[in-house]
Amino acid sequence: MSMEDKVVFFLIIITMILWGSIPIIEKIGLVKLDPIIGITIRNLTITIGLLIFIFWSGRYKELLEVDVKGILIFSASGLMAGLFGMWTYYTVLKQWPTSKVVPIFGKLSTCNDDFKCFNTKRGDKYFESDWNPIDCVRNLVG
């Protein structure tokens, strides 16, 4: 296994830990908040953190060089996942137990197999339709 693969698998595990613990924190936060207020606070915090990072790291010039296509793609992604997706998720999370909601939404990430048009033609093994993250984690620890 190459060093790049080890880094990728390490990041997968870190992401699993972070994303696995967040629903509990969000459920607690939603007790007294409307989902749209929670999304607003979440996104403002992310925006401030990103702006600080971008300017601190000197990468603000890259932000100014993004073309229209890049802006449109990530704007659509932000609206679909960051606003509408988070709103539906927070609304359900507020009403149902975390133990029911998280497994349901966790299964949605496997929907990308149904969208073969998103497969890359670069031959990158991380985008092949038969790529299995469980096998990747097994390879890392085994």
Salt bridges, closest charged atoms under 4 A:
ASP5 OD2 - LYS125 NZ 3.02
GLU26 OE2 - ARG42 NE 3.67
GLU62 OE2 - ARG59 NE 2.97
ASP124 OD2 - ARG122 NH2 3.32
ASP135 OD1 - ARG138 NH1 3.32
